[in-house]
Structures are given as C-alpha cells and as structure tokens.
C-alpha cells in the first residue's frame, strides 16, 4: 500500500541489489541489439490479492509481501518475536499509509534472503501496528533499482536490466501491447507513477502491488463526477485506523491506448490520516504529490506489465479477467462476476 517514511532508509538494505543471478533472455535475431536480461525471477502467489513470495530471516521461513507502494522494505512488527529478533529503538520516525501512521524502529538481521536476493548483517526498519499474515515487506527501495516485470498469471515477478532497446522492443512476450510514460520527480524516485484519464480528466496514478484492489481518492472522484452506488467494506493498512470505502460508477478509464468503459471503482479518502509533510529521501514531500489513484493487485492480475526505468516506459498487455474488482478478493478470488468490464486496446 502507498506509504512513505519520515526518514531516509538505511543504506545497508542496498546490499540486497548486489546479490543476483543474471540470465540473458532469448531475443529474436532481428532485435539482437536490444538486450533484455533477467536479473532474478521471484516466484509469487496472489492469495487474496496479496502478491506473496517466500524468504528467510536468520534461517526462519518468512512470508514476503511484494509492495511497490511502500517506499522502503521492512520487517512487520508482529513477526519480530517469532523470528527471535531484537527491537532497536532510535530517533522518532513515522511511516504513513492507508491506516494512518506507524512508529518505525529497527532490528539487526544476520541474513536475509528472498529468492535470489541475499544479504548479511543488516539493520532493517520495523513497522506495522496490526497483526498480519506477512513477515517482511519488499519495497521499492529494492524493487525500483532496475526494471521490473509483473507476470502474475504465470506466478512470477522478474527484475530486469535492459540495454539498447526501443520501447517497441520491450514487450518480448507479445506482438500487440499498450504503453504509457512513467512520470517521476525527485520526490517520486521510488514510486511507479503514470497518468491515466478518468471521465476525460488526467489523474496521477501509482502502481501499488501492496493494495489488494485499486482505490480512487474521494476528492478526485467528486471532481470528475462519479456516481456513488453504495458503501463498501472498511480497509486497513500499516496503522491502526480503518478507512471507509465507497463503490462508484466511472464512465471511462484510459491508460495509454487501453480503454475501459462503464466500470466501477472503490473510492476512499486517501491521505485522510496523513497530517504532516514527510521526508522520503532528503527532499520534503508535500501531500500534494501523492497519487489520486492506486492501481492495485486487481489491475496487475489482469495484465502483464513491464516497468522499464531505462526508457521510462510502462508496457503492458491485457491478459484477461476484470481490470477492477469491487468485491472482496476473498469472496471471489477471480471476481469473475464483477461488472468491471474488459478493456479495448491495441498497438
């Protein structure tokens, strides 16, 4: 879920990026100058619309949430005792998310391994106030260092390196595709953001694999004239508070050349509990830079997506199923009956 911290993340976590398995992916001879290398492949499952993988901390098995909406990677607080870790308090720091704010402490880890990522002797942040089913959050400070591919239908997230490729050469798995520009500022260095068009209005969106469903900010929903249908379930995040959501009709959604008409989205007061400016890197980040739409796991389940930081492009193909889910994933994991519509696209 979308969140940032009020502190600069410990540089020791950068060690993870140094441990990787590199394997060149086959490319057609005609595209020989374009090189797409798979740095590592992370096997994933999308149980309950959570993008999960496995890892170990000091030899203990851990459940890992792959969360592109989280600025930093951290150990979930309720797992500290089970993993035999010692909590270290430090300067007063806070992390903000959908459920408000959470205090940030730290712990010392002798060995962390997630798929091919491995690093030793780390000081890792600890956060998260509610008990959960995950032990470790793998965030954008690690995932965002290179390019990344989300292939949820085939159970994989791949970190990539691309060289010499034009944007048209990036979707190596398909002949037709959609494309969008990545937008970023120094504030958003570790965030995957794109512009989408909702009901004819440009809205800033963020790819958030930690959010089980896509969420539109209520202030934005009101400004584009959505039609509210009903209240929905409350949602929780990193803090202890709950956030009410609504279901609303949206006339049109457009990302790149993909269009979804007459769909529905969940609406929430994103940023409701965020009452102060943050410092994500060394640059103060105002709440005005926050995205108005979180494209969550429902969007990623319906697409195969490559985020290429070399060309600053997002290329994606529609793989089937609803683009947006408005019912709880646990009620119907595939949400086959959800009236979200299917996109029309092509390139």
N, C-alpha and C positions, 0 to 999 in steps of 0.2 A: 504494500500500500504506500501511497505517496507520503514521504516524510523526509525531513532533513534534520540535522543536528545543530546545536548551537556551538559546536566545537569542531576543530579540524581533526579529521580522523588520523589515528596513529599510523605512522609511516611503516610500521612493521608489517601491516597487512599487505603492503605492496610486494612482499616476498612471494606471495602466492603466485604472482604472474610469472615468476622466474622458473617455476616447475611445470613443464608442459610437455605433451607428446605431440610432435608435429608430423603430419602426414599429408602429402600432396593429394589433392582430389583430382581425379581424371577430368580433363577438359578436351573438347573436340579439337582436332588438329587445326581447324580454321581459326580457333581462338587461342592459339598457342602463346601469344604474347600476354594474354590475360592469365594470371596465376592466382588461384584460389586455394589456399592452404587451410586445412582443418588443424587448428591448434589442439583442441581436445573435444571429445564428444561426451556429454553428460547424459546418461540415461535418466529419463524422467517419467513420472506418472502424474496424471491430473485428477487425483482423487478429490471429489467435492469441489472441483475447480480450483484446487491449490496445485501449483506447479512444484512437485516434490522430487527430491532425489535423496540418496543416502551418503553418509560420510562417517568419519570417526574423529573424535576428540580424545586425545590421550588414550587411544585404544578402545574407547567406548563407542558403540554404534550410535549415530545421531540421525535424526530426520532433519533434512535441509529444505528450506523454502527458497526457491529462486525468485527474487523480488527486485525487479527493475525499478520499482517505485521507491525503494529505500536507498538513500544516499550512501549509507555505509553498511558493512557487514558486521554482525554482532551475535553474541550468544543470548538466547532468550532466558530471562531471569529465573523462571521456574525450573530450568534444567541445571542450574549451577550445582545444587546439592547432589543430584543424581550422578552428575559427571565427576564429582569429587573435586570441584574447583573452588578456589578461594577468592572471595569477592574483595576487590580493592577499591576503596572509595578515593575520589580525587577532587579536583575543582568542581564547583557546582555547574553541572551541564544538564541540558534537557534535549529530548528528541520529540518532535511533533508529528502527529499522524491523525487519522480519522477519529480516533478515540480520545483525542486531547494530547497531553504531554506525558512523557515518562522520564524519570531520572536516569541518567547514564552513569554507570560505574564501569569497572573494567575487571578483567581477570587474566591470569597468566596461564597460557596453554603451551605444553611442551611439544605437541604435534597435532596439527590439523590436516585432514585430508578429505577432499571432496572430488570424486572422480580422479582425474589426473593432477588436480591441484594439490600440492603438498608443501607445507612449510613448518618450520620448527621454531620454538622459543618465541612465541608471540604474546604481545599484550593486546587483548581483544576487548572491545566495548561490550557491556552487558546492559540490556534494556528490556522493556516489555513488562507490563504490570499484571496482566491477566494470565491465568494458566492456559496453555495451548498444547497443540499436538505436534509442534515443531521445536527443535532444539537450537537450530542455527539459521540465521538469515544471511543468504549470499546476495549481497547488494551490488549496486552499480560501481562502487569504487574498485571492484574486481572485475565484474562482468563488462563494464564500459571501457576497459583499456584498449580493446580492439574492436573488431566487428563481431556480430553475434547473429546466429540463425535460430529461430524458433520453429521446430518441426514437431509440434505436439502430437499430431496424428501418428507419427512414426516413433513416438516416445523418445525424442532427442532434443537437446539444446546444444548447439555447437559454437564454440568460439572460433573465430576465423581470422586469417590475415589475407588481404587482397592486394595485388600489385599489378599495375598496368592494365586495369580493366575499365572499360567504359561502363556506364550504368546499364546499358542494354545487355552486357555480358554477365551481369551478376546473377540473374535467376537461372542458374545452371540446370535446374530441375524441370524447367517448363519453357515453352515457346511463347506463351501469352502470359502477361503479368500486368500488374499495376505498379505505380511508382509515385513517391512523394518526397519532397525535400525535407531533410532534417533541419530543424531550427534550433539554434543554440546561441547562448551568450556566455560570457564568463560565469554568470550565475548558474547556468544550467549545464556545466561541464559534464556532470554525471547524471544526465536525465535524457531519455529518448522522447523528444517532442516534435510534433508535426502540427501543421494547420489543417483543420477539417472545416467543412461548410455544413452548418445545420440550419435548415429552413432559410437558406440563402445568405446566412451570416457566417463570417470567418470566426472560428473558435480555436483557441490553442488547446491541444490535446497532448497527453503523455501516455506512452505505452507502460502499463503498470501490471506486471505479471503477478504482483502480490495481492491485487484486488480480484476477488472471485468473479465479479461482474463489472461491467462498465458503469460509471457514475457521472452524471452531469451536474454541475454546480447549479443550485436553485436560482441564484441571481442571474445566471446566464439563461437558464430555462425560461424564466419570467420575461427576459428581454427579447427572446426570439419568439415568444408567443406560443408555447406548448399548451396542450390541453391535458389537464390533470385528470386521471382516470380514478385513482384510489390511493390510499396509503399502502405501504408495503412494510416489510419487516425492518426492525432496527438492525444496524450493523455496528460492529466494534472494530477497534484497531489496536494500536500499540498502547494507548492509555486505558483508563478505567471507565470512561464515559461511553454512552451509546448515542448513535446518530440516527435520527429518523429518516426514512426514505419514502419517496412517493413514486408512483408509476405514471408516466405521461406519454401521450401520443406525440410523435415527431413526424412531420411531413416528409422531410428528406435529410439524408446523411450522405456526404460526399467526401471521400479521401482519395486523392489522386484522381484516377478516372473510374473508380469504383463508386457506384451509387446504390443506396438502399432507400427505398421509398416506403412511406406509410409504416413506420416501425414504432417501437416503444422503447423507452429508456428509463432506467431508475434515476431519480433525482434526489440529491442530498445537499445539505448546507456544508459543502466542502470548506474547510478552514474555519468552521464555527468556533472551535476551541483554541484557535491559534491567535493569541492576543498580542504577540510581540514580534519584532523583526528577528531574523535568525542570522547566524553566520555559518554558511555551509562550507566555504573554503576560507579565504581571507577576506572575502568581499561581502559586505552586508547585503542580505537578500530581503527585499520587501515582499509583503504578501501579494502585491500586485503582479509579481512574476509567476505566481502559482498557476498551474493549468486549470482550465474550466471544465475539462472532460478527461476522465481517466478511462483509457481503453484497456479493459481488464482481460481476465482469462477467457471470457466468452468470446471476445474478438480473436484471441490467439488460438483458441480451439478451432475456429472456423477458417483460419488462414495459415499459410506457411510464409514466414516473414524473415527477411534478411536485413539487418541494420548494418549498413556499411559506413564506417566512420572515415574511410579514405575518400570516397566520393561525396559523403554527406547525403546519402540517399537511403530511403527505405523502399525496398522492392518486395512485393508480396503477391500471392496467388490465393484465390478463394478455393478452399478445399471441401466445402460442403457444410450443411447444418446452419443453425441460426447464428447471425452475427452478434446479436444482443440477446441476453437472457433476462427475463424479468421475474422468474420464479426462482426459488432457492435451488441451487445445483443438487442438493441432497434429495429434493423432491423428485427430480428427474435429471440425472446427470447429463444426459444429452439434450434435454429440453426440446425434444422433437416437436412437441405441440405448441411451443411458444410462438405467438404471431409476430415474430420479429422481421420476417421477410428474408429474401435472398438478394444478394447484390447483382447488379449488372455491371460488367467491366470487360475490358479488353485492351490489348496494346499490340 
